Every structure is written in C-alpha cells, then in structure tokens.
Amino acid sequence: MPKKIHRRRDADPGEGLKKYGKATFADPTNKKYPIDTPGRIKAAWAYIHQPVNAGKYSEEEVRTIKIRIRGAAKARKVALPDPDEFVELLARVRKKRK
C-alpha cells in the first residue's frame, strides 16, 4: 500500500494548485508532480529521478510517487523516458549555463 507523503516545509500546495489547477498529483499532499497529461507524466518521472528532488522525500515516499507516476503512465499508455538519460542531459545543460 502506498505510503502517505509528509507535508514539506519548502513546498506550498497552494502554488501547485495555482499553477496546475485541479490536476492529479503524484504527491497530492504538497501538490507536486502533476500526472494528468502525457507531458506532465513524463516530466514528473524525469524530475523525481533527480537527486535534488528525490532527496526531499524518504525512500518510501519516492517509491510511492514513482508507483503513482507509473500507474498514470500505464493508464494513458505513455512510455516513460529513461531517467538516467534525462539526468545526464540536465547536467550537461546546467554545465553550459555556467
């Protein structure tokens, strides 16, 4: 059974609602990782695999978020990107910006 996600001090659930509306979220407590469209499902999958984002949750909470994202992807027949490729790409982009 998925674990309940704790309320993060650094997250404002109201901000998530304002930005995404009444979307379905993989982290409904903090209104993070919207999973209501194919693009958002892919983005949520990529972002939760970034150490800076995953580090804000316990291992069980990350597992719960990933389960919810996978479930949304399966329901909408969305192929999830390879998270390692995304993290590598993001690192290269950040390096170029410096």
Protein Blocks (a to p, Z undefined) as FASTA:
>chain_A
ZZdddddfkbcfklmmmmnopadcfblmnopaiafbfklmmmmmmmmmpmklmmmpcfkl
mmmmmmmmmmmmmmnopacddfklmmmmmmmmmmmmZZ
